[in-house]
Amino acid sequence: MNDLIPEAKGIMIDTANENNVKLYEKWGWELKAEVKFYELKKYFLWKDK
């Protein structure tokens, strides 16, 4: 990660594709939340800086 925002502690990403979660976890991302909104399920992942 770059130092564009030096005070940032990490970065959060999201995906609606459940298959991507395992892939992101393999790359060091941590699943923080799963949110279901009607029929759409979103996954939110975090990675420390």
KAQUI-V512181 format. One record per residue. N is the residue number from 1. RES is the residue in three letters. NEAR is the number of other ideal C-beta (glycine too) atoms within 12 Angstrom. D_FIRST is the distance of its C-alpha to the first C-alpha in whole Angstrom. Layout:
# KAQUI-V512181
<<N | RES | NEAR | D_FIRST> <N | RES | NEAR | D_FIRST>>
This chain:
# KAQUI-V512181
<<1 | MET | 15 | 0> <2 | ASN | 8 | 4> <3 | ASP | 8 | 7> <4 | LEU | 9 | 9> <5 | ILE | 11 | 10> <6 | PRO | 9 | 10> <7 | GLU | 8 | 13> <8 | ALA | 15 | 10> <9 | LYS | 12 | 11> <10 | GLY | 17 | 8> <11 | ILE | 21 | 9> <12 | MET | 21 | 12> <13 | ILE | 26 | 13> <14 | ASP | 23 | 17> <15 | THR | 24 | 19> <16 | ALA | 18 | 23> <17 | ASN | 16 | 23> <18 | GLU | 17 | 24> <19 | ASN | 12 | 24> <20 | ASN | 21 | 20> <21 | VAL | 25 | 20> <22 | LYS | 15 | 20> <23 | LEU | 17 | 18> <24 | TYR | 25 | 15> <25 | GLU | 20 | 16> <26 | LYS | 13 | 17> <27 | TRP | 13 | 13> <28 | GLY | 17 | 13> <29 | TRP | 25 | 13> <30 | GLU | 20 | 16> <31 | LEU | 25 | 18> <32 | LYS | 21 | 19> <33 | ALA | 17 | 22> <34 | GLU | 17 | 24> <35 | VAL | 15 | 26> <36 | LYS | 12 | 29> <37 | PHE | 10 | 30> <38 | TYR | 7 | 34> <39 | GLU | 7 | 33> <40 | LEU | 14 | 29> <41 | LYS | 18 | 27> <42 | LYS | 23 | 23> <43 | TYR | 28 | 21> <44 | PHE | 22 | 18> <45 | LEU | 28 | 15> <46 | TRP | 21 | 13> <47 | LYS | 20 | 10> <48 | ASP | 14 | 9> <49 | LYS | 16 | 6>>
